[in-house]
Amino acid sequence: MNIILLSGGSGKRLWPLSNDIRSKQFIKIFKQEDGSYESMVQRVYRQIKAVDPEATVTIATGAVQVSSIKNQLGDDVNISVEPGRRDTFPAIALATAYLTDIEGIDPEETVVVCPVDPYVEADYFKALKGLSDQAEKEEANLVLMGIEPTYPSEKYGYIIPKDSNSTSEVSTFKEKPTAEVAKEYISQGALWNGGVFAYKLKYVLNKAHELIDFADYNDLYDKYNTLTKISFDYAVVEKEEKIQVQRFNGQWKDLGTWNTLTEAMEDKVVGKGILNEECDGVHIVNETDLPILAMGLHDVVISASPDGILVSDKEQSSYIKPYVDSIVQQIMFAEKSWGNYRVMDVESESMTIKVTLNPGHSMNYHSHNHRDEVWVVLSGTGKTIVDGMEQSVKAGDVITMSSGCCHTVIAETELKLIEVQLGREISVEDKELHKLK
Amino acid sequence: MNIILLSGGSGKRLWPLSNDIRSKQFIKIFKQEDGSYESMVQRVYRQIKAVDPEATVTIATGAVQVSSIKNQLGDDVNISVEPGRRDTFPAIALATAYLTDIEGIDPEETVVVCPVDPYVEADYFKALKGLSDQAEKEEANLVLMGIEPTYPSEKYGYIIPKDSNSTSEVSTFKEKPTAEVAKEYISQGALWNGGVFAYKLKYVLNKAHELIDFADYNDLYDKYNTLTKISFDYAVVEKEEKIQVQRFNGQWKDLGTWNTLTEAMEDKVVGKGILNEECDGVHIVNETDLPILAMGLHDVVISASPDGILVSDKEQSSYIKPYVDSIVQQIMFAEKSWGNYRVMDVESESMTIKVTLNPGHSMNYHSHNHRDEVWVVLSGTGKTIVDGMEQSVKAGDVITMSSGCCHTVIAETELKLIEVQLGREISVEDKELHKLK
């Protein structure tokens, strides 16, 4: 089975764990059997591999997520990187071209496209296989998943099937309705449209060539930022005559708010936290080292990260966005392809960060124009290259770098260091990349 | 007026702002006219000086609080340091001997003793003056303040006066009663005993010599830890025949729990914090750099410090102690006489702290047996002395110190630095002081 996972943009509705550069799918919140925690993207990837170890998984996403994906899934995962934001039709067209032109998959093969962030069980992935098998038959050009509604939601579009068979032709699509109208749709046998569908690669390739003038993947990639923004639903799905829907009645949850996310949590406390006996319906998700003590609270979520602390009534948590927008702050924690960094201290003319490099990884070779830097190695071994000079480093070693000097550090084992940045204009933009000779 | 302020021990009931080494009286929570915040001890000291600029204030406290007191009140304040914990009679006897023998005050003068942590207004300090003036007359050996009760509290002892005059002889004392019994006392004209009283210095000196064999202040200080633990109430007050009480009917609050403390807060938010409109009766006291967002909460206190995060129903907050006792942690922030330090990162074989030295101040000249250290100066100017070698330092300078090497830093201007400690056994006990030649 070929799968394209759409890994969507940033969002603040799960602040302080999601922010401008960190999407909710990367929050490690789901307990695994060994007691450690995994993120939505790790969970979905693991689930796919459990159902179909041979599955080819390609993640379609923006450049900003590449580091997090590699950090969480390893370097071997296929990533179709979108050079900009152009809505879902260009994204799916690009990913489809990536499958044929880069991964070398036969255009006669089918692919299933689905979002990376539904909270589902193994039966969902078996259903994806069902979509793929159905598309294989070419009875239709597109085979959609129709999720059997559990309540008259206003959050989803609806698919009206022609009949109530497990596979049916689609009669029509309905936009997100009011709850009242949703009830009516459901009484007519309508299904939720979860944005999950299968097709033969050649079908979307042909659609793409109809709408866009391009030669191949590389050409499409190069002109990506000039493409018209248009959704796949609007460009393709709603216009397609030969279209089927397959019913799915297993668990399918959208964990987009703290209220829904905490429902899916196995433990009430992730990270350091204590709930007293008077607490009821309280969840703590704590990514900081600070212990959290909660007393006498009801239906409250508490979350802390290097970005901030949220304490919210669970219902109220869905109204978080404007408040988070009002908090202007720099990114305090980031996962990178080579490891991660955390801002520990910010002064007017200095910034102190902690850098963790994964074994075998290194930073880019770079320099800064407006700041000096000092590294103090806390643990691990590796080597630094400063203006071309190599040096082995271990715990306790200090490296000083004046502005303009080119530098990198390469980790042998996991390597942790404190970086002190000093200067009047400290900014992430002040960074020039260099080639290592 | 001479005043002895009793600055009591540590406590965890205002965790995470109070802890084993930081008492509640040092929390900066009260807004001043210029918008900055002051602590209880700063507030009381300022209030005394406003009522009587000539007042001689002596703070009686344990060694652990000396750094915080000097940091908050400056070096000029008189401190009678108790070498151990011996209850209030030895403490008051020592402070009284300090006044005569160290500050050189005539034993014929009076002194007022009061706790450092009541939340009061200017009229309270005028009432202290009243106690002092009354003690001056020598109608009685002790003149107590009797606070007119506002409710039948179970938290205080009661004083039954002989009559309802503003100054009266004391009929008897009552231990902390039940609310029912308190009502009865109040109907009989009883007053709260706030532990505030005035006497002539010679009176307590004589009592001390009756009960303890000592020559002078220095002798009493030297044998302090051998003294019997006994309260001033039990040793002196309850046995005294010539004893009067003066009524006080102004504001007098004991801010010992989060519930009572937040009642005295002018602002709902101290530090970085946002309350949405659905919050009601919510207070935030945030000493960290992390912004706090509170949504849809009622009668909740949220407090964050480098030690942890509390989110508690206000009523429930009085039951905090056992939960905090269960949180084993190192001290993450401390005020010292020379400035303060904050722990930023703890790894198995390293610890990174941020040190702020006040202008003109320095650390002790010291060494460590089991750890190396690196200093990176963030801002300010000063000099370091490492194994006797002096060096001027400024932002960006790096000083490396191997274990065993003696070192200190002396701030000219306010000086901030990052200290990275490296070693297998990092402990506050690993510190030897040395004389600077």
HADDOCK unambig.tbl for C-alpha pairs under 7 A between the chains (distance, minus, plus):
assign (segid A and resid 290 and name CA) (segid B and resid 306 and name CA) 6.91 0.50 0.50
assign (segid A and resid 290 and name CA) (segid B and resid 307 and name CA) 6.28 0.50 0.50
assign (segid A and resid 290 and name CA) (segid B and resid 308 and name CA) 4.43 0.50 0.50
assign (segid A and resid 290 and name CA) (segid B and resid 309 and name CA) 6.55 0.50 0.50
assign (segid A and resid 291 and name CA) (segid B and resid 308 and name CA) 4.77 0.50 0.50
assign (segid A and resid 291 and name CA) (segid B and resid 309 and name CA) 6.17 0.50 0.50
assign (segid A and resid 292 and name CA) (segid B and resid 308 and name CA) 5.85 0.50 0.50
assign (segid A and resid 292 and name CA) (segid B and resid 309 and name CA) 4.61 0.50 0.50
assign (segid A and resid 292 and name CA) (segid B and resid 310 and name CA) 5.84 0.50 0.50
assign (segid A and resid 293 and name CA) (segid B and resid 309 and name CA) 6.23 0.50 0.50
assign (segid A and resid 293 and name CA) (segid B and resid 310 and name CA) 4.89 0.50 0.50
assign (segid A and resid 293 and name CA) (segid B and resid 311 and name CA) 6.20 0.50 0.50
assign (segid A and resid 294 and name CA) (segid B and resid 310 and name CA) 6.10 0.50 0.50
assign (segid A and resid 294 and name CA) (segid B and resid 311 and name CA) 4.80 0.50 0.50
assign (segid A and resid 294 and name CA) (segid B and resid 312 and name CA) 5.51 0.50 0.50
assign (segid A and resid 295 and name CA) (segid B and resid 311 and name CA) 6.41 0.50 0.50
assign (segid A and resid 295 and name CA) (segid B and resid 312 and name CA) 4.43 0.50 0.50
assign (segid A and resid 295 and name CA) (segid B and resid 313 and name CA) 6.03 0.50 0.50
assign (segid A and resid 295 and name CA) (segid B and resid 316 and name CA) 6.30 0.50 0.50
assign (segid A and resid 296 and name CA) (segid B and resid 312 and name CA) 6.02 0.50 0.50
assign (segid A and resid 296 and name CA) (segid B and resid 313 and name CA) 5.11 0.50 0.50
assign (segid A and resid 296 and name CA) (segid B and resid 316 and name CA) 5.85 0.50 0.50
assign (segid A and resid 297 and name CA) (segid B and resid 312 and name CA) 6.68 0.50 0.50
assign (segid A and resid 297 and name CA) (segid B and resid 313 and name CA) 6.09 0.50 0.50
assign (segid A and resid 306 and name CA) (segid B and resid 290 and name CA) 6.90 0.50 0.50
assign (segid A and resid 307 and name CA) (segid B and resid 290 and name CA) 6.27 0.50 0.50
assign (segid A and resid 308 and name CA) (segid B and resid 290 and name CA) 4.42 0.50 0.50
assign (segid A and resid 308 and name CA) (segid B and resid 291 and name CA) 4.76 0.50 0.50
assign (segid A and resid 308 and name CA) (segid B and resid 292 and name CA) 5.84 0.50 0.50
assign (segid A and resid 309 and name CA) (segid B and resid 290 and name CA) 6.54 0.50 0.50
assign (segid A and resid 309 and name CA) (segid B and resid 291 and name CA) 6.15 0.50 0.50
assign (segid A and resid 309 and name CA) (segid B and resid 292 and name CA) 4.59 0.50 0.50
assign (segid A and resid 309 and name CA) (segid B and resid 293 and name CA) 6.22 0.50 0.50
assign (segid A and resid 310 and name CA) (segid B and resid 292 and name CA) 5.83 0.50 0.50
assign (segid A and resid 310 and name CA) (segid B and resid 293 and name CA) 4.88 0.50 0.50
assign (segid A and resid 310 and name CA) (segid B and resid 294 and name CA) 6.09 0.50 0.50
assign (segid A and resid 311 and name CA) (segid B and resid 293 and name CA) 6.20 0.50 0.50
assign (segid A and resid 311 and name CA) (segid B and resid 294 and name CA) 4.80 0.50 0.50
assign (segid A and resid 311 and name CA) (segid B and resid 295 and name CA) 6.41 0.50 0.50
assign (segid A and resid 312 and name CA) (segid B and resid 294 and name CA) 5.51 0.50 0.50
assign (segid A and resid 312 and name CA) (segid B and resid 295 and name CA) 4.43 0.50 0.50
assign (segid A and resid 312 and name CA) (segid B and resid 296 and name CA) 6.02 0.50 0.50
assign (segid A and resid 312 and name CA) (segid B and resid 297 and name CA) 6.68 0.50 0.50
assign (segid A and resid 313 and name CA) (segid B and resid 295 and name CA) 6.03 0.50 0.50
assign (segid A and resid 313 and name CA) (segid B and resid 296 and name CA) 5.10 0.50 0.50
assign (segid A and resid 313 and name CA) (segid B and resid 297 and name CA) 6.09 0.50 0.50
assign (segid A and resid 316 and name CA) (segid B and resid 295 and name CA) 6.30 0.50 0.50
assign (segid A and resid 316 and name CA) (segid B and resid 296 and name CA) 5.84 0.50 0.50
assign (segid A and resid 317 and name CA) (segid B and resid 295 and name CA) 6.99 0.50 0.50
assign (segid A and resid 344 and name CA) (segid B and resid 344 and name CA) 6.48 0.50 0.50
assign (segid A and resid 350 and name CA) (segid B and resid 378 and name CA) 6.15 0.50 0.50
assign (segid A and resid 378 and name CA) (segid B and resid 350 and name CA) 6.14 0.50 0.50
assign (segid A and resid 396 and name CA) (segid B and resid 422 and name CA) 6.41 0.50 0.50
assign (segid A and resid 422 and name CA) (segid B and resid 396 and name CA) 6.41 0.50 0.50
